[in-house]
Amino acid sequence: MKPIIALILLCAASAASANPFPDGNAQTGQKLFEQYQCNRCHAAKMGGDGNAIFTRADRKAHNAAELVRQMEACSGAIGTSLTPQEKQHLGAYLNRYYNLK
């Protein structure tokens, strides 16, 4: 009985630490981030260092769903619409700042 419980707990722990953007590629996400010039807007908002937007105390995204909503809002601000695959790629790239599970 104990080995079964241990196996269940191990599976639950693995699922809890799963990648929130499993279909994304961080390198492709970085290219999209540069293509859409995301940091230009971030730098304007943050007074120079656009990457500071990810580490500020009042950041808006604390989980994968919130990050996707923020990406959608940002893409609307630049007049584009992200595909589901682009969201996965950008999420994988941005997760280097957020460390979402």
N, C-alpha and C positions, 0 to 999 in steps of 0.2 A: 504494500500500500504506500509506503513512504517513497519508493522510487517513482511511482505514478504522480504523487503530489509534487515531487521535485521537478519532474518533467513538465507538468502543467505550469508551475511557477516560472520555469526557465522560458517556456514559450511565451508566457505573458510578458516577461521582462524584455524579450527580444522584440515583441510587437510594439511595446511602449517606446523603444528606442529606434524604431524604424525610420527610414529616410522619408520625410514628408513630401518629397518631390522625386519619387522613384523613376519616373520616366524622363527626368531632366538631365541635361549634361551641363555642368558648370562652365566649361569652356565656351560652349555655344551660347549660354546665358550671358557671359561676359561680352561676347561679340554683339549680342542684341542690345545690351546695356550701352555699349559704345555707339552702335548704329543709331539708336533712338536718342542719343545724347542726354541720357538721364542725369548724368552728373552736372550738366550745365544748369539745369533747374535746381538741383540739390545745392549746388554751390551758391546760387543766388539766394536761396532760402537760408543757408547756414553762414553766409558771410565769408565765403572763400573755400573751405574744405567741404566739398559735397559729401564725402564719405562720413562726415560727422553726423549726418542725418540718421545713420543706422545705429549709432551708439548713444544718442542723446537720451536723457533720463525720461523724457515724455514721448518716446517713440510710439507709433501707433500699432505696430504689429508685434504680437506676443505669441502667435501660433500661426500655422500654415494658412488657415482660412483668412485670418486678418491680413496676412502678407499678400495673398491673392487679391483681396478687396483693395488693398492699397495700390497694387500694381495696376488694377483696372482703373482706379481713380487717376493715377499718374498717366496712363496711356490715353485716357480721355482728355487730360489737360494738354497733351501734345497732338491731339486730333487723330489718334490711331486706335485700333482695336487689336488687342493681343489674341492670338489663337490659343486654344488650350495647350498645345505643345510649347508655344513660346512662354506661357506662364510656368510650365514645368521647368524649362531651361533657365529662365530668369530666377525662379524660386531656388533652383539648385545653386545658382551663382550667389544670390543674395544670402542664402543660408550660411555662407561662410562668415557673415557678420552676425546673423541672428542665432545660429546654433539651435534651431528648432528641432524637436524630436517628434 
